[in-house]
Amino acid sequence: MWNSPPKQPKLSDRDIHIWRANLNLPPEQIETLAATLSADESDRANRFHFDKDRKHFIAARGILRSLLATYLNLHPSQIEFAYGDRGKPSLSTATPGNLSFNLSHSNGLALYVLTSTFPLGIDIEYLRPLSDALQLAKRFFSYREYEAIARLSPPEQQRAFFKAWTAKEAYLKAKGSGLSGGLEKVEISLASGETLNLLSIDGDDRLANNWSLYSIELHPDYLATLAIENNNWNLIYWDASAIALNPG
């Protein structure tokens, strides 16, 4: 499923490239990736309290720069970002090229998604133990979602909670609104056996039909979801290990 990439991958109009990366890198690789970051990214890295979190941030942003550079034929340090009101990164007008991208990482594993057309969002979550999955669903999800989760066994409740959470956050990230956009306004299919899809957005099921959700298979201990407007996308999976080893 996760393939070794070509030297310079190409995106067609209906392609979505999904990259997987391990952020637990040796010190020399972290140092190499850190050298490609901008001053503000370096400042952000240095504000992390824990060294592991700092290294994961450097790895995540450094690999993002390396990935974008392979598509745009630039050095990673030449990539310039712009940021939305809620902090979503995009290519600045100073960086040539037409790429939409998003990234997410959790517990040392990162996912990057790229396309040449519509905005998109990705979220990955490590399946950490949750003793209160049902109460969290009652607080943050719609009543219909809460009822669907309540009918499941406790182990299934936890997985369903993260399934819904990643789908909602992926959609909100695609829209650039983040969690402030309202988790309860984005309703996901959670009934057993149903295909993952959006049921309604702020009560509008027609608006939900314009969006696609894709579950990304990574590891039994992780769940990840991709959200993108429109339908009939071609998903291509790449392993970012070689790019992480040789940035630029």
ABEGO torsion letter per residue (X at the ends): XBBBBBABBBBBAABBBBBBBBABBBAAAAAAAAAABBAAAAAAAAABABAAAAAAAAAAAAAAAAAAAAAAGBBAAABBBBBBAAGBBBBBAABBEBBBBBBBBBGGBBBBBBBABBBBBBBBBBBBBBAAAAAAAAAABBAAAAAAAAABBAAAAAAAAAAAAAAAAAAAAAAGAEAAAGAAABBBBABBGBBBBBABBGGBAAAAAABBBBBBBABAABBBBBBBBEBGBBBBBBBAAAAAABBX
